[in-house]
Structures are given as structure tokens and as C-alpha cells.
Amino acid sequence: MASRQRPTVTVIVPTFNREKFLPECIGSLLRQTVVPDQILIVDDGSTDNTGAVAASFAAPVEYHRKENGGKSTALNFALKHCTGDFVWIFDDDDVAHPTALERFLAAFEREPDADFAFGEYARFQRSAQIEEQDYEIVAFGHVTPDNFFPSHLEYCHVHQPGLLVRRECYDEVGGFNETLVRSQDYEMMLRLARRFKAIRVDGLMFFQRQHDMVRGSTKVVISYTDRIKAWGSYDRVIMEEIYKSVDLHEYLDRPEQALPKTADLEMQAVLQRSSIMARKGLWHHAAADIRRYAQLAERAGKTSLSDKERAIVRRTFEAYDTGLATAPADEFVSAVKAWKPGPLKADIVREYMHSFPHFLARDLKAGKFVPASKLLREYSTLSLSGSVSRLCRAMTSKLPLPRSAS
């Protein structure tokens, strides 16, 4: 009996002025234990030596050059030239794990009805040596195929180099959004996650290089220092559309979506959406949903958060740079303060503030007194009577004990 032919894979590498990093990127793809069938290098109008570097590689590498238009235009160009059954989009400054593609394809062998596979990655600095394990693993153990969509509405855990997708999925959802200079891969991931079935792959899939070179295109240049601000700006554009177009029940995990609709599930979905919008700085949506949650909870006679709701609320401010102390957040803070006093209000405020003592202690230990004072102000805006003193006690307990004299 003839052996079954393995599916073919196209790797897409959009690139722009990355002559320094591109050789290591392409080399890591060619050294895969299962070599890709096609590697499309799409040069988005580079002005350095990127073209010569890419063109120096033989098949299965194919080099294409186009006029600069941004990463989305390069990706859409490449999708039209794909021949593989699967598509692996890879960043020009990252490095693939040697067995990544082999493990991706093995996952589809185990679950042939899956549409895309995903896995974790590690960050390394520009001068670090991957071979010496000089990197930081980025784990997201709570992300599963069942909660992939809502968990990625909260935060972009998985990146394109950690994603292998059936080509027909891209055909079905359409091309990348060319109005997005940043976060275009995040927006595409959300489209895929909303419609298709995922499978998780164990182990590292790639190494993400941290460097200070510019991002964007020739028309919209984004400096290293402005990259986080730019991501946030484009993420808010994406989330505004999500808020309008995604049904409330889609904020639940997939098994929960199949259950009969209940008041408890509605409250959980509203709280999840409020948390997501707060994380993205869309405070008017977060405030509207937290008011709606309060109304539903009062109608149901609810007095405490469920375990699932507690986890959702805790994640809202798991990173405290979401701008809680800024003027746009006032509506959200007012909406929480307007709740009737009672055990549910005390419960939800306590969980909102759960992560703050950790961040405050971290900043104080590092001598970062300005961030620490900002954090204390953020805490006090939303805290109940006496909670600032509780914060101080919690923070103090996390500081290292003074050494005794020897």
C-alpha cells in the first residue's frame, strides 16, 4: 500500500529593511526537521540590502519584491502566490525552533478536523545566544482550543510564527486589513479564532527577537519607544469593531456557548466583555457593561462572584498600565462606585485590585517611585473605605525582610 503523502506547507516571510536578521530567519526555516515546500520572501520595498540577502537563497525559497505598502499588503501579495495546503506566516526578525513544523503537522495528524494549530514561544535579546538557552519562555497555559477566542480578545498571546493554518481558512476569511499598520496579525487571528477549530501544540515553536529597530512602513514609521502606544491605538480600532459585530454569547468559552442560555452565563459574558474593553482602554464600553452586570446581578439577587467571574475580574488589571488613572477611565470608575454597597461590590472591587500590591512592591523594590505612586493613586480611585491601608499591609508583606546583623 502506498504511503499517504504529507500535506504541503508554504511559509510566508514579509520583510522590510531586515538585512541583518533575515539570514538567521530563513536559515532556521531551511533547517526544519520537516522542510517547508515553499518559502515566500516578500520584500515590501526595502531600501537596504534585504533584496540581495533574500535572493541569495535557493529553492524552496522564492524572492518577490513589491512597492512599499505595509506588512498587510505584503501578506496579501504572498497569499495569492501560495501553493501549500498549510500556511505558516513568519516574521523576518524571528527564529524558528528546529522541530516546529514537524510538531505542527503531527498535531493535524492527531486531529485532522482542526483548522489551525498554535504553540508557545520565547523572547530573546538581539545579542543573546539561543543555543545557550539565553531566552525567556512566554507561557500561556490557560489558553486552550475552547477559550482561544475570548482569551485572545483579552490579549494577543499567540503570534503568527506560532500558528499553522489551513490555506482555505485564509481564503474564507479574506485578506489582511491593509488599513492597519500594526496589529494586523492580531486582527486576522481573531477572525480565524472566531470561526475555526484550534489545536494546541506542546513546546516552543519559535524565538521572538527583541530589538530597537523601527516598525511600520515608509509612510507610517513607528519607533521602538512608540511601539506599545501604536499597538494600543490599533487594538482599540479592532475592538471597536468587535464590540459592534460580535454577539455577547461569543465571549463565552465554546462549550459554554452550547449550553442553554441562563442569567448566570449572560452575566459572565457581560463581565468578560467589560474586562476586555477595560484592558484595551475602551472605558465607555467597559462602563456600560459593568452597569449592565450590576443590574443583572441585582435582579438575580447575586451576592458573590463565581470562580470563573473572579478569574475574569482579576485579569482586568493584571498589567496596571491600562490607564485607570486617566480621565477617560473616570466613567468606568464611577460606574463601579455607583453600585449599591454590599458583599458583591466588595467582592468585585477586591478582585479588581488583586494584582496591584504585587506591582507596587515590584516598583518600590526596583526604586521606581514614580510608577509606584501612580499605582497607589490608581488603587485609591477604585478602592473602598480602608482598602488603601490593606494595600499597604499587603505590599509590605511582599517586601524582603531586613537582614539581621551577623
Salt bridges, closest charged atoms under 4 A:
GLU24 OE1 - ARG209 NH2 2.79
ASP37 OD2 - ARG6 NH1 3.21
ASP43 OD2 - ARG65 NH1 3.14
ASP44 OD1 - LYS66 NZ 2.67
GLU62 OE1 - HIS64 NE2 3.53
ASP91 OD1 - LYS71 NZ 2.97
ASP92 OD1 - ARG18 NE 3.79
ASP93 OD2 - ARG18 NE 3.97
ASP93 OD2 - HIS211 NE2 2.65
GLU109 OE2 - ARG4 NH2 3.34
GLU111 OE1 - LYS197 NZ 3.63
ASP113 OD2 - LYS197 NZ 2.84
GLU120 OE2 - ARG200 NH2 2.51
GLU154 OE1 - ARG315 NE 2.85
GLU172 OE2 - ARG195 NH2 3.79
GLU187 OE1 - ARG191 NH2 2.86
ASP212 OD1 - ARG126 NH1 3.36
ASP235 OD2 - LYS280 NZ 3.90
GLU240 OE2 - HIS284 NE2 3.37
GLU240 OE1 - HIS285 NE2 2.88
GLU241 OE1 - LYS244 NZ 3.71
GLU250 OE1 - ARG194 NE 2.73
ASP253 OD2 - LYS308 NZ 3.08
GLU256 OE2 - LYS308 NZ 2.91
GLU266 OE2 - ARG292 NH2 3.06
ASP289 OD2 - ARG273 NE 2.80
GLU298 OE2 - LYS340 NZ 2.70
GLU309 OE1 - LYS302 NZ 3.07
GLU318 OE2 - ARG279 NH1 2.77
GLU331 OE2 - ARG291 NH2 3.18
ASP347 OD1 - ARG310 NH1 2.62
ASP347 OD1 - ARG350 NH2 2.95
GLU351 OE2 - ARG310 NH1 3.08
GLU351 OE1 - ARG314 NE 2.40
ASP363 OD1 - ARG362 NE 3.48
GLU378 OE2 - LYS374 NZ 3.88
